[in-house]
């Protein structure tokens, strides 16, 4: 992955289990949400469907991958 690629940190909220949230970074948020809702991620498959509640865009990968989130 190019270090110049824009990245997004996003927060998902489980509609099936309201106590569950999931935070991750990705370059293509719509594709990742579709994968989560299709059950392709073992960490989120059992709590789908997911709703996007927040997105923050970063100019470079290192900022999005930072340990602060």
N, C-alpha and C positions, 0 to 999 in steps of 0.2 A: 504494500500500500504506500502510496506517495505521501510524504510528510506534509505536502502542501494541500492535500485533500481536505475540504471542509468536513467537519464532524458535528454531530448533534448528540447531546445528552437528552434522553427522553424519559418520562415517567409514565408508566401504565398503571391503571387501576382495574382490578378484577371485578367484573360485574357479577360473577358467580360467588365470589367470596369477598365481600366489601372490606375486610380487614387486610387484604393483600395488595401490595404495590410492588412494582418491579422497576428498577432503574438500570439503564444500559446506555452505551454510546454506539452510534452507527453512522455511516455515511448516507444511507438510504432508509429513512425512518418508515415511510409507507410500506416498503418491502419487508422490513423487520416486523412491523405490526401484523402484516398478513401472515408471516411465518409463525408468530406467536399464536395467532388465532386459529391457524390450521393445525396446531399441535406439534410443530416441528422442533420446538425447543423443550428439552426435558425439564428445564426449570420452571416453565410457565404452562405446560400442556394441561396440567390437572386443574388449573384455576381459570381457564378460558370461559367466556370471551373476555377480552381486554379492551379497555377504552383509553385512548391517549388523553392525558390530563396536562402535560407540560412538555415543552421542547425548548432547549437552549442551543443556539448555533455558535460554534467556535470556528475561528479561522484556520486552525491547524490541529492535527491529531494530538500532539502532546498536551494541549490545554484540555481537550475533551477526555483524555485518558487519566487526568490528574487524580490523585487520591482524595481530593477534597469532596467529591460528590459521593 
